[in-house]
């Protein structure tokens, strides 16, 4: 009988400290004053900075979102899954995140009152131009969010770059650190502080 292979433990012992240190440094001096080592390409074949400038990042996001307006309309009117049934199937996840709402039964009552036919009428009335204009109306908000997001992602990228990657376990640790780092970035963006 073959012995069961033991999965190596992911070591993130210094990730939090390293990420916090670099995050503080990046937040203290962004834009033209950003530390040079944090704005260099990530590897010899990279084109541009390790993480794009906020204006470039936001611009690409806005351009791609606008270009997807017709695809958005087509996909919304021809969904792969029934939207209401899919929402109800996700009830367990919703309960975990919205315990108070679940106790009051607000979500399920709202879902049961949805008129699917009227929903699609609304989507058709909005049309592709309505989607694009919605993006256009939010350009300032998008740019502002990306301006705040970029230093966090830049710090995370630099942190991951400093972690070893010689073994499978080390590479796995980098992947886990990237996920944890993005969760931490998301919390910071939403103003959530750990207790």
Residue frames as qw, qx, qy, qz and C-alpha x, y, z in Angstrom:
[[0.000, 0.888, 0.460, 0.000, 0.00, 0.00, 0.00],
 [0.416, 0.454, -0.013, 0.788, 1.35, 3.39, -1.00],
 [0.285, -0.456, -0.464, 0.704, 1.77, 5.92, 1.81],
 [0.150, 0.895, 0.416, 0.068, -0.47, 8.96, 1.54],
 [0.469, 0.357, -0.014, 0.808, 1.39, 12.00, 0.28],
 [0.282, -0.694, -0.411, 0.520, 1.50, 14.77, 2.89],
 [0.299, 0.824, 0.239, 0.417, 0.69, 18.17, 1.44],
 [0.475, 0.054, -0.285, 0.831, 3.31, 20.77, 2.44],
 [0.168, -0.778, -0.469, 0.383, 2.18, 23.52, 4.79],
 [0.320, 0.764, 0.173, 0.533, 1.89, 26.98, 3.28],
 [0.528, -0.395, -0.280, 0.697, 4.26, 29.36, 5.06],
 [0.117, 0.793, 0.253, 0.542, 3.00, 32.95, 5.21],
 [0.593, -0.534, -0.374, 0.472, 4.78, 33.83, 8.43],
 [0.313, -0.380, 0.006, 0.870, 6.32, 37.06, 7.19],
 [0.188, 0.491, 0.605, 0.597, 3.75, 38.01, 4.52],
 [0.195, -0.873, -0.447, -0.019, 1.60, 40.27, 6.74],
 [0.434, -0.712, 0.036, 0.551, 4.58, 42.25, 8.07],
 [0.405, -0.076, 0.498, 0.763, 6.19, 42.60, 4.63],
 [0.104, 0.617, 0.626, 0.464, 2.92, 43.63, 2.98],
 [0.263, -0.890, -0.335, 0.164, 2.14, 46.18, 5.70],
 [0.461, -0.538, 0.186, 0.681, 5.63, 47.68, 5.45],
 [0.286, 0.097, 0.570, 0.764, 5.50, 48.05, 1.66],
 [0.023, -0.737, -0.630, -0.242, 1.87, 49.23, 1.75],
 [0.308, -0.840, -0.193, 0.404, 2.80, 52.02, 4.15],
 [0.392, -0.363, 0.366, 0.762, 5.72, 53.02, 1.92],
 [0.193, 0.340, 0.671, 0.630, 3.62, 53.08, -1.26],
 [0.125, -0.823, -0.551, -0.052, 0.75, 54.96, 0.38],
 [0.370, -0.731, -0.065, 0.570, 3.19, 57.58, 1.64],
 [0.027, -0.595, 0.404, 0.695, 4.54, 58.40, -1.81],
 [0.632, 0.411, 0.652, 0.082, 2.47, 57.64, -4.90],
 [0.445, 0.883, 0.131, -0.075, 2.34, 59.09, -8.41],
 [0.495, 0.770, -0.294, 0.276, 5.46, 60.96, -9.46],
 [0.201, -0.699, 0.579, -0.369, 6.96, 60.46, -5.99],
 [0.974, -0.137, 0.030, -0.178, 6.44, 56.69, -5.96],
 [0.529, -0.563, 0.596, 0.219, 9.53, 54.66, -5.03],
 [0.398, 0.559, -0.569, -0.452, 11.36, 53.74, -8.24],
 [0.021, -0.199, 0.980, 0.016, 11.66, 50.07, -7.30],
 [0.396, 0.347, 0.758, -0.386, 7.88, 49.78, -7.12],
 [0.529, 0.683, 0.093, -0.496, 7.26, 51.19, -10.59],
 [0.020, 0.489, -0.774, -0.403, 9.74, 49.10, -12.55],
 [0.752, 0.128, -0.470, -0.444, 8.59, 46.29, -14.88],
 [0.836, -0.373, 0.305, -0.264, 7.99, 43.00, -13.11],
 [0.812, -0.128, 0.482, 0.303, 10.31, 41.00, -15.40],
 [0.287, -0.346, 0.472, 0.759, 12.55, 41.56, -18.46],
 [0.110, 0.283, 0.747, 0.592, 9.70, 41.07, -20.97],
 [0.001, 0.723, 0.595, -0.351, 7.18, 43.29, -19.19],
 [0.208, 0.463, 0.278, 0.816, 6.02, 46.38, -21.01],
 [0.321, -0.702, -0.107, -0.626, 5.32, 49.21, -18.62],
 [0.237, -0.508, 0.582, -0.590, 5.17, 49.36, -14.85],
 [0.066, 0.000, -0.976, 0.208, 4.62, 46.34, -12.59],
 [0.123, 0.643, 0.716, -0.244, 1.16, 47.78, -11.88],
 [0.281, 0.550, 0.371, 0.694, -0.18, 50.37, -14.38],
 [0.014, 0.042, -0.233, 0.971, -0.66, 54.01, -13.41],
 [0.249, 0.413, 0.714, -0.507, -4.11, 54.68, -11.99],
 [0.411, 0.560, -0.047, -0.718, -5.22, 56.85, -14.93],
 [0.312, 0.325, -0.786, -0.423, -4.11, 54.18, -17.44],
 [0.017, 0.113, 0.976, -0.183, -5.75, 51.39, -15.42],
 [0.318, 0.500, 0.524, -0.612, -9.03, 53.28, -15.03],
 [0.368, 0.523, -0.315, -0.701, -8.96, 54.35, -18.69],
 [0.221, 0.165, -0.916, -0.290, -8.58, 50.78, -19.91],
 [0.112, 0.285, 0.887, -0.347, -11.34, 49.61, -17.59],
 [0.354, 0.561, 0.261, -0.701, -13.72, 52.32, -18.83],
 [0.342, 0.453, -0.556, -0.608, -12.86, 51.73, -22.51],
 [0.148, 0.042, -0.980, -0.124, -13.34, 47.97, -22.23],
 [0.199, 0.387, 0.756, -0.490, -16.57, 48.37, -20.27],
 [0.403, 0.555, -0.003, -0.728, -17.99, 50.74, -22.90],
 [0.307, 0.358, -0.746, -0.471, -16.92, 48.38, -25.69],
 [0.039, -0.078, -0.992, 0.089, -18.80, 45.55, -23.97],
 [0.405, 0.162, 0.299, -0.848, -22.18, 47.33, -24.00],
 [0.689, 0.185, -0.404, -0.572, -23.67, 45.24, -26.84],
 [0.478, 0.094, -0.865, 0.119, -22.35, 42.03, -25.28],
 [0.107, 0.033, 0.670, -0.734, -23.90, 43.10, -21.96],
 [0.596, 0.164, 0.043, -0.785, -27.32, 43.55, -23.58],
 [0.688, 0.191, -0.623, -0.318, -27.13, 40.23, -25.46],
 [0.358, 0.095, -0.863, 0.343, -25.95, 38.33, -22.37],
 [0.238, 0.040, 0.545, -0.803, -28.52, 39.91, -20.07],
 [0.681, 0.189, -0.057, -0.706, -31.40, 39.08, -22.43],
 [0.874, 0.172, -0.425, -0.161, -30.12, 35.51, -23.02],
 [0.362, -0.654, 0.603, -0.278, -28.79, 34.30, -19.65],
 [0.394, 0.249, -0.884, -0.036, -27.17, 30.87, -19.29],
 [0.205, -0.262, -0.879, 0.342, -29.19, 30.29, -16.11],
 [0.241, -0.759, -0.500, -0.340, -32.59, 31.44, -14.96],
 [0.158, 0.521, -0.332, 0.771, -31.76, 34.57, -12.94],
 [0.590, -0.508, 0.158, -0.607, -34.32, 34.08, -10.18],
 [0.975, -0.151, -0.158, -0.038, -33.72, 30.35, -9.74],
 [0.674, 0.323, -0.361, 0.557, -29.97, 30.99, -9.61],
 [0.109, -0.570, 0.309, -0.753, -30.44, 33.69, -6.98],
 [0.803, -0.412, 0.066, -0.426, -32.59, 31.40, -4.83],
 [0.939, 0.070, -0.276, 0.194, -29.99, 28.61, -5.20],
 [0.444, 0.399, -0.390, 0.701, -27.41, 30.99, -3.66],
 [0.507, -0.738, -0.167, -0.413, -29.55, 31.50, -0.56],
 [0.845, -0.393, -0.203, 0.299, -27.06, 29.77, 1.75],
 [0.545, 0.153, -0.049, 0.823, -24.24, 32.15, 0.85],
 [0.120, -0.622, -0.160, -0.757, -26.60, 35.09, 1.21],
 [0.697, -0.648, -0.279, -0.128, -27.67, 33.91, 4.68],
 [0.762, -0.204, -0.185, 0.586, -24.07, 33.84, 5.84],
 [0.345, 0.180, 0.037, 0.920, -23.47, 37.42, 4.75],
 [0.273, -0.352, -0.104, -0.889, -26.83, 38.92, 5.56],
 [0.241, -0.203, -0.901, 0.297, -27.95, 37.26, 8.78],
 [0.158, 0.320, 0.435, -0.827, -30.17, 40.08, 9.93],
 [0.464, 0.236, -0.343, -0.782, -31.98, 40.28, 6.60],
 [0.416, -0.010, -0.891, -0.185, -32.51, 36.52, 6.68],
 [0.047, -0.243, -0.800, 0.547, -34.10, 36.65, 10.12],
 [0.326, 0.419, 0.229, -0.816, -36.62, 39.15, 8.75],
 [0.572, 0.348, 0.733, 0.120, -37.17, 37.19, 5.50],
 [0.225, 0.760, -0.030, -0.610, -36.76, 40.32, 3.35],
 [0.001, 0.436, -0.719, -0.542, -34.74, 38.75, 0.55],
 [0.181, 0.180, 0.955, 0.153, -36.96, 35.73, -0.13],
 [0.261, 0.703, 0.546, -0.375, -40.13, 37.85, -0.12],
 [0.156, 0.729, -0.245, -0.619, -38.52, 40.26, -2.60],
 [0.067, -0.251, 0.862, 0.436, -37.43, 37.43, -4.90],
 [0.237, 0.379, 0.894, -0.041, -40.90, 35.88, -4.91],
 [0.256, 0.784, 0.349, -0.446, -42.44, 39.19, -6.02],
 [0.111, -0.470, 0.509, 0.712, -40.13, 39.65, -9.02],
 [0.728, 0.571, 0.267, -0.270, -41.93, 39.74, -12.38],
 [0.615, -0.199, 0.544, 0.535, -39.43, 38.12, -14.76],
 [0.443, 0.620, 0.515, 0.392, -41.22, 39.36, -17.89],
 [0.039, -0.992, -0.109, -0.039, -41.19, 42.93, -16.63],
 [0.573, -0.620, 0.332, 0.420, -37.52, 42.56, -15.74],
 [0.577, 0.098, 0.561, 0.586, -36.65, 41.80, -19.38],
 [0.219, 0.859, 0.387, 0.254, -38.84, 44.66, -20.61],
 [0.305, -0.928, 0.083, 0.196, -36.78, 46.97, -18.40],
 [0.613, -0.340, 0.489, 0.520, -33.52, 45.55, -19.76],
 [0.486, 0.459, 0.555, 0.496, -34.67, 46.03, -23.37],
 [0.029, 0.961, 0.250, 0.111, -35.79, 49.59, -22.63],
 [0.464, -0.766, 0.240, 0.374, -32.38, 50.38, -21.11],
 [0.754, 0.651, -0.033, 0.087, -30.57, 49.06, -24.20],
 [0.806, 0.071, -0.088, 0.581, -26.85, 49.03, -24.91],
 [0.206, 0.628, -0.047, 0.749, -26.62, 52.83, -24.86],
 [0.572, -0.739, -0.041, -0.354, -28.05, 52.92, -21.34],
 [0.904, -0.293, -0.042, 0.309, -25.26, 50.64, -20.11],
 [0.611, 0.310, -0.001, 0.728, -22.57, 52.73, -21.81],
 [0.084, -0.739, -0.022, -0.668, -23.99, 56.00, -20.51],
 [0.758, -0.641, -0.086, -0.082, -24.04, 54.49, -17.01],
 [0.817, -0.097, -0.018, 0.568, -20.30, 53.81, -17.31],
 [0.329, 0.536, 0.073, 0.774, -19.73, 57.30, -18.70],
 [0.389, -0.795, -0.102, -0.455, -21.62, 58.86, -15.76],
 [0.812, -0.578, 0.044, 0.062, -19.38, 56.98, -13.34],
 [0.718, 0.495, -0.222, 0.436, -16.00, 57.73, -14.94],
 [0.051, -0.729, 0.377, -0.570, -14.99, 60.07, -12.12],
 [0.783, -0.450, 0.285, -0.321, -16.00, 57.54, -9.48],
 [0.978, 0.142, -0.022, 0.150, -14.14, 54.74, -11.28],
 [0.507, 0.623, -0.297, 0.517, -10.99, 56.83, -11.65],
 [0.326, -0.694, 0.366, -0.528, -11.16, 57.86, -7.99],
 [0.925, -0.281, 0.197, -0.164, -11.52, 54.25, -6.84],
 [0.892, 0.312, -0.104, 0.311, -8.63, 53.10, -9.03],
 [0.182, 0.753, -0.341, 0.533, -6.49, 55.97, -7.71],
 [0.560, -0.571, 0.431, -0.418, -7.04, 54.58, -4.20],
 [0.984, -0.023, 0.148, -0.093, -6.80, 50.94, -5.27],
 [0.701, 0.614, -0.307, 0.195, -3.54, 51.14, -7.23],
 [0.011, -0.683, 0.621, -0.384, -1.16, 51.71, -4.27],
 [0.757, -0.278, 0.485, -0.337, -2.70, 48.74, -2.46],
 [0.948, 0.304, 0.097, -0.017, -2.27, 46.42, -5.47],
 [0.449, 0.747, -0.414, 0.265, 1.21, 47.80, -6.12],
 [0.317, -0.600, 0.634, -0.371, 2.24, 46.99, -2.56],
 [0.888, -0.050, 0.398, -0.225, 0.75, 43.51, -2.81],
 [0.829, 0.540, -0.126, 0.067, 2.53, 42.84, -6.12],
 [0.214, 0.729, -0.558, 0.335, 5.85, 43.94, -4.62],
 [0.596, -0.431, 0.572, -0.364, 5.23, 41.76, -1.57],
 [0.952, 0.172, 0.228, -0.112, 4.52, 38.70, -3.70],
 [0.631, 0.693, -0.307, 0.164, 7.63, 39.44, -5.80],
 [0.057, -0.689, 0.626, -0.360, 9.78, 39.30, -2.67],
 [0.827, -0.234, 0.425, -0.284, 8.49, 35.84, -1.66],
 [0.192, -0.378, 0.855, 0.298, 10.54, 32.79, -2.72],
 [0.795, 0.333, 0.030, -0.507, 9.22, 30.63, -5.58],
 [0.120, 0.505, -0.840, -0.161, 11.71, 27.79, -5.90],
 [0.061, 0.054, 0.993, -0.089, 9.44, 24.95, -4.74],
 [0.266, -0.468, -0.709, -0.455, 5.82, 23.96, -5.23],
 [0.397, -0.626, -0.576, 0.345, 5.12, 24.83, -1.60],
 [0.235, -0.382, -0.034, 0.893, 6.64, 28.28, -2.03],
 [0.089, -0.129, -0.528, -0.835, 4.67, 28.92, -5.21],
 [0.345, -0.566, -0.732, -0.156, 1.51, 27.78, -3.46],
 [0.348, -0.555, -0.398, 0.642, 2.30, 30.17, -0.62],
 [0.088, -0.134, 0.230, 0.960, 2.54, 33.01, -3.17],
 [0.247, -0.362, -0.677, -0.591, -0.91, 32.13, -4.52],
 [0.419, -0.624, -0.638, 0.167, -2.44, 32.01, -1.06],
 [0.316, -0.417, -0.168, 0.835, -0.71, 35.26, -0.15],
 [0.019, -0.113, -0.424, -0.898, -2.09, 36.92, -3.29],
 [0.360, -0.543, -0.680, -0.335, -5.63, 35.88, -2.32],
 [0.463, -0.607, -0.478, 0.434, -5.20, 36.99, 1.29],
 [0.277, -0.215, 0.051, 0.935, -3.64, 40.23, 0.14],
 [0.135, -0.296, -0.504, -0.800, -6.55, 41.04, -2.19],
 [0.439, -0.637, -0.633, -0.034, -9.02, 40.29, 0.63],
 [0.441, -0.505, -0.269, 0.691, -7.05, 42.67, 2.82],
 [0.125, 0.013, 0.292, 0.948, -7.02, 45.29, 0.04],
 [0.266, -0.501, -0.642, -0.516, -10.79, 44.91, -0.35],
 [0.470, -0.653, -0.528, 0.274, -11.29, 45.40, 3.37],
 [0.353, -0.342, -0.051, 0.869, -9.09, 48.48, 3.34],
 [0.005, -0.209, -0.467, -0.859, -10.98, 49.92, 0.37],
 [0.409, -0.593, -0.588, -0.367, -14.27, 49.42, 2.23],
 [0.180, -0.641, 0.309, -0.679, -12.88, 50.94, 5.42],
 [0.899, -0.366, -0.195, -0.140, -13.01, 47.66, 7.35],
 [0.064, 0.668, -0.657, 0.345, -10.43, 47.37, 10.11],
 [0.721, -0.084, -0.685, 0.058, -9.53, 44.07, 11.74],
 [0.553, -0.731, 0.118, -0.381, -10.20, 43.80, 15.46]]
